[in-house]
Amino acid sequence: MTRSIQALHPCLLTLAAGLALGCHSTASAPSPQSQPAPQYFKVDPATAGTIHGSIHFTGKKPAAKLIDMSEDPACVEAHKGKAYDESLIIGPHGAVVNAFVYIEKGLEGKVFETPTRPVIIDQRGCWFRPRVLGIQVGQPLEVVNSDPVTHNIHPMPSMNHEWNHSQGPGDDPITRKFTKPEIMIPVKCNIHSWMHAFIGVLDHPYFATTGEDGSFTLPNLPPGTYTVAVWQEKLGTSRQQATVTPGNNTAVNFVFKGQ
């Protein structure tokens, strides 16, 4: 009996090996599971409303501050010898220019589609244009240089990746994206110390920058109660609550008080 088992032992080994090989050859690796498509929030145009308003400044209007651009004759020439600080521009009737207005709270749980159209910041006249701008998370930011001199764009975020690039006259646009919401990202030019800009990055499309009349509009909002915030680089941040009802316009006005 012992001899027969020993005699069969190599065959058993061969059979076992064959079975193991057969099992191995027929096994397939698990296929990766596909990610479900994101469910973007769609605003019902029949019930959408609008928040609109204005930003004003009361008190003594700050004196214009002359900027020394003498280190770069081309910049001096662009302004015909005189350029003024733009950190706080007060327009007619106390309108605050370049204030950034956005929905701070009230959109939680809603996911909005990312625009593919780029937001453009131009280095023109030895300034960043616009000085204050908004962009959505993942939306392309396109940097161009319209000046005959070399500039450098250097965003300095806290939540996003910092980057720093020089751009000569006629160079191709630089394209970058921000991956996280952040209010506000300061931007400077390492070549021209007076050049500054600020970028607001949000995960929704409800933001605006005030123009010469200090006004803003946030259209196509779903009904709800929101915290509306306004940021200005010298005046700080102010907030108000606003309720949007179906199909209606809601006015929200801000006043910053000076000395």
Secondary structure, DSSP 8 states (H G I E B T S, - for coil): -HHHHHHHHHHHHHHHHHHHHHHHHH------------------TTT-EEEEEEEEEESS-----EE--TT-HHHHHHTTT-EE--SSEE-GGGBEET-EEEEEES-TT-------S-EEEEEETTEEESSEEEEETT--EEEEE-SSS-EEEEE--SSS----EEE-TT---EEE---S-EEEEEEE-SSSTT-EEEEEEESSS-EEE--TT-EEEEEEE-SEEEEEEEEETTTEEEEEEEEE-TT-EEE--EEEE--
